[in-house]
Each structure stands twice: as C-alpha cells, then as structure tokens.
C-alpha cells in the first residue's frame, strides 16, 4: 500500500473509520461561517434531492456565475454528521489541488459555507445533467460512445485509487455531464460514503446502491478499492444495454442475484456488442475481489485501450479493404487486427477457466435500469424502458458526435455530414502520419472510412457529461 500523502491540512482520521480529517487552519481558510445567501442568490427548488441533502442552483451576486450548491444537514437521526461532511470536502479539495488529467474528472470544489444547521458545498455546475438521463433516453449507448464514457470514468477513479480512496457509490446518477451529450466531459461526484483504504485496517460498511453494490458489501466482508471495480463492471453492462444485470423485483432478490453472480448477455440486448466488451464485464464482475482488475488495468483492457479491433469489426471487411486500396492504411492493419483478435480470444479463454468468475447462464433477462424505484438513494424512477430494437440490418442508434457520423453498428448506412478539416491521429503503427478528415476523406473510398479513421484515433474524442451535483 502506498504511503499516504494528502497535503497540508488533510490527514487520516485516527478512529480508523476510513474518513479524512481536516485541520482547524484548513477549515478557517476554506469554510465561511455565515449563510451562503450573503454571497449567492439560491434557487429555492432543488434540482436534486436525497434523504439528508438537496442540491440547488446558485448564482454569485457579484460575478453572476452559476454554481451548484449542495446543502447537507449536520445532524442525521440525532447523530452529528459533520465529520462525514468534512471528509467529502477533503476529497474534493484533494482533487482541486492535484490539477492533473485524472483529477479533472472530479467535480470542482469552489467554496464551503457553514451554519449551525447545515453545510453548503459550492461546486461547479454540470450543465448537462446526469449520465443516467442519457442512458434512459437512449436505452443504453452505442458501443463506441460507451468506450469513451468508461475511459473518462476510469480516469477519475484512478485519481481516487491513487490516493487509496474508494468511491463506493459509482453509478450513472453520480456521473455528471459538463454540457450537452456527447460534446462534454464526465465528472465524478458524491463522495459522501467514500472511504480511505489502508493496509492492516479493515473497513466494513453496508454502503452503496443495490444494483451496483459488490458481493463483499452484502456479506459484510472488508471493502477495498476492488469494491469499486465491481461497480465499474455493472456500469459497463448498463451503458451498453440500458439494463441492470442483477436487478430483481425487490432489493432482496437483487442482493440474491448479486451474491450468486449469475451473469448473462441476452441476444436482444447485446447483439452486435463486441466480445471485448463482454470480456471486460466478466473480468470486472469477479466474486473474489482479489481477482478483479485494478482501475489502471481496466483502462488497459483491450476494450478500452484501443489494442483490440472490435470497432473495426463493426464495419465490414469490404470497408477495411477499401481503406487499404485507397492507401490510407497498409495491409499491416489487417495483420494487427488478426493479432488483436487472437489476444482477445486468449484473454476470454483464460477468464472462462477462472472459478471465481460469474457463471454465464440463461437466467431471467435483466431489468431496465430506469424502472428500479430503489436503484438510487437520490431519485425514484418509475418509467419503463423498452428493449432496444436490433434486427441485424441497422440498429438505428447513431452517434451525434461531430467526429463519429456513421452509426455504431454493422450496417450499410449512408454517409453523414462531418466536421470540416478535422485531423485525426490514427493509432496504428503502419500509418506514418495523421489522416486529415475534412468531412469526407479525399480518397473516394467507402463512406465508413471517416468513422474508421476516427475510431482509431490515438487521442480519443472525449465525451463529457455535466449538470449538477448528486447528493
């Protein structure tokens, strides 16, 4: 376990409860002991609400800049919760200080106000809302978009895990969009139940959201950073299908499904989804926490690391051949493609022999994630979502990203308008220089050629999700 270093004013709580402590000097420099209304105009109607907190839009009276203010009651069930609230403030402050690519995936802390009754945490306003809203509207995401979303989420998780902090409540409701999807960034939020994990100190907590909670939480075993990785696997399943893999009609049934870890990929939900994606889900949903990938290993998995040709395989071989004939790619691409397929197959074979992995069986179909009234401690969702219609010809799920204008399915779709003069750096060794894609490639090849060049970009287009803070 790495040595703990949280910076000036922040330290581990000596009670061994996994909470961070803050010094009085830290508090005096960060927290204003006066009502937030002295500095901000606060809207009365919250746009998010939990059992003990509410999030409201607020506007600074002098700068006229909008923020999200999370109001948290200091006493819950006659117990003082100030230490837990300050722990969340400390986590946010860590990210603010770090100023790294990974910490940029954490919602930004602005100010903190405290009164005898509550603490108001002022955060950046994520204008695009929750990732859950996008999943609900689209019944899941096209795979190419799910990859970009998962990469950003894991970047934020890597920052937390590098500081030995487990989030413990990863779910689409706690992932925010900085603007309109997909032209936005994703930010992680809600660190109220996060815990610091350190060697030799066991932390046992019944924490989390039913659909995303790990087996060790249900069995009251020690939690770890790997507890988050289970949630990552569930999240990947939800993003790709719009459905929860373990949801039952009741909490108890859901918990039973999680404990038994029976995982299946119904054809009507996963038709056209790559084997690399399924393998990623299997490798994260391991009942033994010690067998799960780390956050960094997740990011290096073939599905997310662009070392697998699953996106090329979503196009026809005719498309690839036309790209080779036009001179954009050499035949080495085909060889690398075959090499990648072999690596994925080997990875899948090794996972299938693992006794700790979830069993894959024809259990009842997963439930739509948005119809689970208990799936979030913040929101109650009751509308049903229909099963995505896929017929092998066209799934009808087009990406609205300006650089990904073709559909993310193996279908003969016509070309769409593309952005002008966009240069895409292709991450294939055989391509010596970036490929310029000014709307349509100058070579009159296949209409999917633009998508293929975009998919292979070494610096993938990031999808941002923004709106407000979830309590």
N, C-alpha and C positions, 0 to 999 in steps of 0.2 A: 504494500500500500504506500502510495506516495506521501511525502511529508506534507503536512497541512500548512498552507500559507494563504491567508485570506486578506492580508494587507492591514494597514493601520485602522484600529478601532473595531475590528471584527475578529472574533475568536470562537472556539468551540465552547458550548455550554458544559460546565463541569458536572452537570446532572446526568450525563451520558444518555440523553434523550434524543440525540441527533439534531438538536437545534443550534443555530448560531447565536452568539451573544454579541451585543454592541456596547461599546464604552460610553460613558457619560459625555466625553468630548465629542464622540461621533454623533450622539443624539443631539447635542446642543448645536452642532454645525449643520445638521440635516433637518431636524424637526422644528417646526414653528408651533409654539404653544398658544395658538389662537385659532379662531374659526376660519375655515377656508373661504367663507363668504366675504371676508375682509379684502380678499385679493381676486376672487373669481366670481363670475356670475354662474351659478349652478342650476341646471335644469332640474325641476322637481321630479319629473317622471324618469325613472331609471330605464336604461336600455338593456340591463342585465340584472338579475337578482338571484341571490342564494338564500340559504337559511339564516345566515348571520351577516350578510353583506349585500350591498347594492352598488351598481356602477352607473354613474351619471355623467353626461357630457357637461363639461365646464369650459368657460371662456375667460381668459385672463383679462382683467379690466383695463390694463394699460396697453398690452401688446395686441389684444384681440385674437390671440392664438387659441385654438381649441385643443382641449385635452380630455382624457378620461379619468374621472376621479372615483376611486374605489373606497367606499365608506364601510368600515368594519367595526362592529360593536366590540368594545373591550371586555365585556363580560358575557359569557355564554353559559346558560344553565347555572348561574350563580358562581361561575368559576372565572378567575382572571385569565384572559387570553392575550394579554399584552406581549408576553414573551414570544408567543407563536406569530403574532403580527409583526413584531420587530425582526423575527427570523426571515420572514418573506421580504421585508425591506432590505435586510442584509444581503440576501441572494441577488436582488435587483441591483443593489449598489455594487456588488462584485462585478456583475456584467457591465455596468456603466463604466467602471474603472478600467476594465480589460481592454476595451476598444480594439478587439480582434474580429476577424471574419466570423468566428463561431459565436462570440458574444453578441454580435449584431443580430443574431437570430433570437435574442431575448428582448422582450418588450422593454422600452426605455423608461427608467425612473426619472421624474422631474423634481417633485417636491413631496414633503410629507407634513401634514398638519395634525395636531392632536388637541383634543378637548377632553374633559373628564369622562365623557360617554363613548367617544369613538376616535378612531384614527382614520384620516383620509389620505390615501396614497394617490398622488397625481402622476399619471403615466401618459405616454404618447397615445394619441388617439389613432386606433387602427380603423381606417375609414371603410375598409372592405368587409368588415364583419368576421364571422367565424368560418372556419373551413367546413364545419358541419352544414352550414347553409348551402354551400356549393355542392356538397355530396348529396344533400336532399334534392336539390333542383335537377341534378344531372343523373341521379340514380347511380352514383359512382363516377369515377373519372376514366377517360381514355388512358391506356397504359403509359403512353409517352408523357402525359401530364402527371400521372401518379409517381413516376420516377423522379421528376423534378421536385415535386412536393416532398417526397420522402427524403431526398438528399438535403433539403433545407432543414427539415425537422431534425435529421440526424446531426447536422452541423451544430444546431443549438444544443442537442443532447450531449454531444461531445464536450462542449464547454462545461456543462454541468458535471459530467462524469470526470472530467479532468480535475475538478475540484471536489471529487468524491461526493457529489450531491445527487441523490436520486429524486426525480420529479414525483413519481408515484401516482400521477393522475393524468397521464398522457391520453388525450382523446381529441377528436376534431373540434369540440367546443372550447378547448384550451389552446387552439392554434388560430392565430388572427392574421387577417389579410391587410396589408398596408394600403391597398387600393382595389380597384375593380379586377376581379379574377379574369384571366390569368396574368394580367400585366401588373404584378405586385410581388411583394416579398412576404415570407411567412415568419411570424414571431410566436415564440412560446410564451405563455403567460400562466398565471395562477400557481404560485409556489407555496401556497398556504400549508399543504401537507407534505412538502418535500422534506427530506431528512439527509443529514450528513452520515455517510457510511464510513466506518473506520475499523481497521483490523483489531480483533480481540474484543470488540464491543458489539454485542448482538442487539439489534433493534427489531422488536416485534410489534407490528401495528396492524389493525384492521382498517386499512385505508384504501381509497380508490373508488372507481365507478364499476358497477357489476360487470358490464360486458368486457371491460379491459383489465380487470384485476387478475393477477397471476395466481397459480395454484398455491404457492408457498404462503401467500397472504391468507388464503382461505383456511389453510391448515395451521396457521399461526406459527409458521417457521420463520427464522430470521430473514428479513428482507435484505436486498443487496442492489447494486447497480443493475444486475441482470433482471431484476424485477421490472425495470423499465423496458427491457428488450422484449419481454412477453407482450407488453402493450404495443410496442412497435410492430410486432407481427400481426396482432389483431387490427391495428390501424391500416396496415398494408392491405389486408383482406377487405376491410370496409371501403377503402378508397377504390379498389378495383371492382368491387361488386355492388357496393351500396348496402350490403347486408352484414350483420354481425355473425361470426362463425359459431358462437356458442350460445346465442340467446335462446332462452326458454320463455314459457308463458308467465313464469314467476321468477323472482330472484333466486329462490331455492333451486329451481330447475336449471337456471343459468349457471349457478355455482356448481351443480352436479355435472353439467356438461363440461365445465372448465376442469374440474377435478379428474374426470375420465379422459379428457383431452381427445375426443373423437372429432377428427378434422376431415372435412370433405370439400370437394370443389365441384359443385353441380354444373353440368354442361350448360344449362341455360344462363348461368351467371359468369362462367369462366371460359366460354367458347372464345377462342382467339387470344386468350391470355397466355403469355409465354410460359414455358417450363421453368425458365429462370426465375420468374416472379413466384411461381408456386414453390420452387425450392427455397427461395428467400423466406417465405412464410413458414415452411416446415422447419427451417433451421433456427428461426426465432421462437417458434412455439414448441420449445422443448420443455417437458415437465421438470427435468433436472436443471436448475439454474446454472450449474457448472458447465452444462453442455451448450448453452446459448452463446451466440456471438457477442462480442463487445460492440459498443457503438461504432468504433472505428472499423471493426471487421465488417459490420453491416454496410458501412459506406463503401467498403472494398469488395463487397459481394458482386459477382458478375452482373446481377440485375441492375445494380446502381453504379457500378464502376466503369461502364461502357466497354468492358472486356468481353462482352457476350454479344452475339449478333441478333438478339431477339427482335430488335426493331427493324433490322434489315429483313429478317424473316417475315415480318408483317407485310412486306412488299413481295411481289412475285419475282421469280428468278429472271423473268424477262426484263424487269426493271433494272436489276443489277447488271445483266448482260448489256443492256443499252447504255448504262453508265460506263461500263468498261469499253464498249465500242466507241463511245464518244470521246474517250481519252481522259475523262475525269478521274477514273480510278483504274489502277492496273489490275491484272489478274491476281496479284498478291492479296487483294481484298478477299477474293473468293477463298484463297488458301487460309487466310486468317479467320474467315468465317467458319470453315470446317474445323479449324483448330479450336475455336471457341466453343463450337457445338460439342466437341469431344470433351472439353474441360467441364462443361455444364453437365453432360451425361455422367461423367465420373463422379462429380460432386453429388448428383442426385442418387447415384448408386450407393455411395458411401453413407448418405443420410438414411436411405431406406433400411440399411442394416443396423442402424442405431436403435437400441432397445428403449432409449429414453424419449424417442420422438413420439409425437401424436400418432395414433393409428388412423389410417385413412379408410373410411368405410362409408357405405351408403346410408348414413344416418339422416334424420329428417332435414329438409332444406333449411338453410339459415334464415333467420328472421330479418325483415327490413330494419335497419338500424334506427331509422327515424320514427318507427312506430312503438318504440320501447319507452313507456312512460317513466320508467325508473332509471333510464340509461344515463341520466345526468343529474347531478345534485343541484344544478342551476336551472335547467329547463325541463319542462314536461312536454313531450312530443306525442301527438296522437294521430297525425295523418299517416295514411298508409302509402307505401311506395310500390309501384308495380314492378314486376320482373323485367329487366332490360330485354328488349326485343332484339334478338340476333338471329339472322337466317343464313349466314354463310356468304351472303352477297354483299350486303352493306349494313353496318350496324347503325348508321345514321348519327354516330357520335363524332362530330367534327370538332377539332380544336379551334378555339377562337384566337389562339396566339398568333401574332403577326408573322412569326417565322415558321409556323407549322400550319400550313394552309390545307394540306391534304388530310383526309380522315385517318385515324389511327387504327384502321382495320385492313385486312387483305381484300380490298375491293377495287374495282376499276373506276375510281372517282375522277371526274374531270378536274383540270387544274383550276385553282382559285387565285384571286389577286394576291400578290405578295408585296412585301415592303421593298422599297427602292434602294438599290446599292448597298445591300447588307452583306458584309463579308463574314463568312463562316469559316473558322479554323477547323479543319477536319482532323479528327484524332485517329488517323490510320497511318501507319508508318510509311506505306507506299506512296502517300500523297506528299509531295515535297513542299507545296505552298498552299496557302489558304485558297478556298474556292469562292469567287465572287458570285453572289446570287442576287442580281438586280431584278427581282420579281420572277423571272424565269431564267434558267441558265442559258448562256449564249449557244451552247450546243443544242440543236433541236432534237433532243432525246425524249425520254418518257416524261409525262407531266409529274410523276412522283420524284423526279430527280432532285428537285428543290427540297422536298421533305427528307430525302435520303441524306443529302449534304448537311441539312440542319440537325438531323438525329445524331450524326457522327461528330458533332461539334465537341471540341475538347473543353470548351468553357460553356457548358450547357446554359441555355436561356433559363433564367430563374423565374419561378412563379411565386408571386407574393400574395399574402393573404392578410388583410388588415381590417380592423374595425374597432373594437373596444376591448376592455379587459373583462375577463370572466372571473367571477368570484367562486 
